[in-house]
Amino acid sequence: MKTPALAMALMTALAPASTAGAAHPFHVTIAEAEFNAEAGTLEMAIRIYNPGDLEQALGLREGERVDLERTEDVDEMILDYLRDRLVITPAGGKPAPLRWVGKEVSVKTTWLYVEAELPGGPEGASVTNTLLFEIEKDQVNTMVFGRASDRVSLRFTRDDPTHRLERPGPSLPDR
């Protein structure tokens, strides 16, 4: 009689270890974006809270296992992925090409840094952000645009993946 109870206790104790990394309680990314008027670019820092999610999305795209720290050409893979999933379109124009700036990978988070040319400024530009939507149905992406007290927060979901870069107040911050 004690054996099943002991086995159940061991299974319960070991269960979290066997599912570590397989699931986490929230599915969000946070992007910080500022317009650099001198360079004519929208500069973005994107925080992905679970690096495994990005690895999974890249793996689906590439058809192979991807490790953010060991896979050869992973920066190019990430940039190609971002070009499909994070689209910045100037008012009345074609999507602006994204340029890779870099990344920082840790156990708990990954930061991706990119920029998009917006020579006419961000007024009226639109952003479509569908990062990680292919792996998580409840994924929510947020972009905080601007600096200091002159910021706006945009929330991207499956039902609402595109927003205009509109600012409260009369003007956009210069750098």
Secondary structure as UniProt FT lines:
FT   HELIX           2..19
FT   TURN            20..22
FT   STRAND          28..36
FT   TURN            37..40
FT   STRAND          41..48
FT   HELIX           51..62
FT   TURN            68..70
FT   TURN            72..73
FT   HELIX           74..85
FT   STRAND          86..89
FT   TURN            91..92
FT   STRAND          98..105
FT   STRAND          110..117
FT   TURN            119..120
FT   TURN            123..124
FT   STRAND          126..129
FT   TURN            131..135
FT   TURN            137..138
FT   STRAND          140..147
FT   TURN            148..149
FT   STRAND          150..157
FT   TURN            158..159
FT   STRAND          162..164
//
